[in-house]
Amino acid sequence: MKRPYIVCHIVASIDGRIDCSMVDKISGDEYYDTLAKLECPTQLEGRVTMEHYSALKEPFVANDKTPLRMTSVYKAIDSDGYIVAVDTYGKLCWPSSEIDGAPLVCIVSEQVSLEYLDMLKNEGISYICIGQNAIDLPKAMEILHSEFGVKRMAVLGGGHINGGFLAAGLIDEVSLLLAPGIDGRKGQTALFDGIEDMNHIPVKLSLESVERIENGTLWIRYKTNY
């Protein structure tokens, strides 16, 4: 399978929690400074993260909710790098076809409506519609590589999108910023979360480097050993 080299880049408290409002209080610019050093021109985020930082507050509501039920790909523009949003059921609306100057690509499942895809196309937003009931992540990554030319990508999602990529065997490297703070609240999402297979074998990692950076944060890089 030809796909991008994928780095999962995360900032967390020392107890492994990644709630956005919490980590904002214990970390600073080091997250974006280290992200730049990873040299990943394409970056992917999940629906919850996009909802928090980038998408419009009002969700998309289709008049005709009939699922498309077929694979569809639309490329609005060529670029050296993209911002990719994973939005299984097509709920997010966007203020622009770009985020921080990079073209937006939405990955959705075949459960979305044609109306939603038409909205994206009319806004000049690229999309990949793949997977009958849920997004087929491996095939979506193949399409990003073959159709969009993505060779290196950073996954910047929450615990569930990170867990989805992990379970699919799609993470090549973990870039972890361990920030000096403790969450401790019950029920908070962990770095990797949401894997339902109770027999899932832990993914072993090989330590590549450890660096102390700003604010007492540790930058730890691992390679995965599937």
Secondary structure as GFF3:
##gff-version 3
##sequence-region A 1 226
A	DSSP	beta_strand	5	12	.	.	.	ID=ss1
A	DSSP	alpha_helix	20	26	.	.	.	ID=ss2
A	DSSP	alpha_helix	30	37	.	.	.	ID=ss3
A	DSSP	beta_strand	42	46	.	.	.	ID=ss4
A	DSSP	alpha_helix	47	53	.	.	.	ID=ss5
A	DSSP	beta_strand	72	74	.	.	.	ID=ss6
A	DSSP	beta_strand	83	86	.	.	.	ID=ss7
A	DSSP	beta_strand	98	99	.	.	.	ID=ss8
A	DSSP	beta_strand	102	108	.	.	.	ID=ss9
A	DSSP	alpha_helix	114	122	.	.	.	ID=ss10
A	DSSP	beta_strand	126	129	.	.	.	ID=ss11
A	DSSP	alpha_helix	137	148	.	.	.	ID=ss12
A	DSSP	beta_strand	152	155	.	.	.	ID=ss13
A	DSSP	alpha_helix	159	167	.	.	.	ID=ss14
A	DSSP	beta_strand	173	178	.	.	.	ID=ss15
A	DSSP	beta_strand	204	212	.	.	.	ID=ss16
A	DSSP	three_ten_helix	214	216	.	.	.	ID=ss17
A	DSSP	beta_strand	218	225	.	.	.	ID=ss18
###
